[in-house]
Amino acid sequence: MSRADDLLDTFQAALVGRDRAVFPTVCALDVHYEDPFTEAPVRGCEALADHVARLWVAAPDARVLRAGERLTDGRFVATPVRFEGTHSGELPGLPATRRAFGVHAMLFCELDPPRERLWRVRAFFDLYDTCVQLGILPTHGGLGEKALWMLRGFGLRARS
């Protein structure tokens, strides 16, 4: 098993492991992390742990599963994963929906220059689909989605 595999296995476990102390062991102190829930990049292990702690509250039973082979060139690593869990915890402005979710994601990571820790991590996944699964947004193509488009001003123009 390569160092990148060890780092990713530990990082994936840390995402759902409820142990803030793990992040500095696998991430550079100036780690740079982004996902669809971040408005701006999260910088530093402490900020990353704060961000991930929201997942621990929202979905205490969350798990991260490997979903395919990892690709690496020694400096960059891409790994497909699947996040699963139940939204049973409340967050500010978002009460628990008690719905299960399962979303495929891609973690694209860059190792630090000595190739000892994760330096940059970007998680890509379909936020809209996640929100549909949680009952926050309407299903694609349904009446609810059409109503949202109309509220946004689409579909209300006079036809020529």
N, C-alpha and C positions, 0 to 999 in steps of 0.2 A: 504494500500500500504506500502511496506517495505522501509527501508532506502536505500537498494540496488536499488529498483525500482526507487526511487526519483533520486538517483545519476545517474543511467543509462539514465533516461528520460532527465535529464538536460545535461548530457554529449553528448547524441545523438543530442540534439538541438544545443549545442555549436559547434559541428562539422560543422554545416552549418549556424550558426547564426551570424557570423561576429562580435563577441564580445569577444575579447581576455580576458576580465576581468572575464568571467564565469569560465575559467579553474581552477583558484585557489580556487574557491568555491566548486568544486566537486572533484578535484584531489589533492593528497598530493603534497607538494612543490617539493619533489624529485620523482615525477611520472616517470615511466619508460614505454615508449610507442614504439611499433613496428608495422609495416605493410609492405606489399610487396614493397612499395615505399621507405622505409627507408633502407639505407645501413648499419646502425648501430642503436642500440636503441637510441631514442630521450629521453633525461633526463631533467626533470624540466618543469614547467608550461609554462615558456616563450618560451623554445625551442619547446614544443608541439604546442603552439599557432602559432609560426613561420611556423611549418610544415603544420598545418591545413590551414593556410592562403593561401598556394599554391592552395588548393582545391577551396577556395573562389575566387581566380583569374581565375583558369582554368574552373570552372563550377559555375558561379554566381547563377544559378538556382538549384543547387544541393539540394537534400533532402535525409533524412534518415528515412526509414520506418521500423516499427517493422515487422518482418517476421515470428514470432512464439513465443512460450512460452519461458520464461527465466528459466534457471535451476540454483539453488543456494544451497549451503550448509551453507550459512551464512558468509563465508569468500571468497569463489570464486563464480563468476557469469559468466554464458555463455548466450549470447543473440544473436539470429539470426536477422539480419537486411538486408535491401536492400538499396543500394545507387543508386540513379537515378539522371540524369541531362543531360545537354548538354555541350559538350566541346567547349565553345565559347570564352574563354580567352586564351591569349598566355602565354606560360611559356618559360624560357630560353631553347633554342634548340628544342622547340616543338610548332609550330604554331597551332592556333585553327583549329580543324578539322570540327567544326560545326556539329558534329554527336552526337546523343543521346546515352547514355549508361544506363545500368541497371545491377547491379551486386549484387548477394547475398554475404553476408559476415557473419562471426561469430566473435563477440567480446568476448574474454575471459579475464576476469578481476579478479584481486585480490584486496580486500579491505585492507587498512592499518591496523596495529594491533588494534587500537581502533574501527575499522570498521565504520569510519566516512567519509572516502574519498577513491576514486580510487587510488591505489598505483601502480599497474602494469596493463597495457592494451595491449593486442595483438589483432590485426585485421587480420583475415585470409580471403582471397578471391582470385579468379582466375585472376591473373594479365594478363596472356596470353589472356584469353577471353575478358577482358576489352580492351586490345590493339587491338584485332580483331574488336570489336564493334566500336572503334574509327578510324579504317582503318589504323592503324600503323603497324600491322602485318597481314599476310595472314591467311585465314581461315584454320582450321585444316583439313589435308587430301587433300588440293587443290594443284594445280600446283605451286602456289607461295610458299607454304610451302616446296614442294619438291625441288624447285630451291634454297631455303635457305639452305636446308640440303646438297645439292650438293656444294654450295659455302663453306660450313663448312668442306667439304672433305668426306662426307658420300655419298655412291653410286657411287664413281668414281674408285673403286678398280676393278682390273681384277678378273674375276671369275675363279676358278680353276676347 
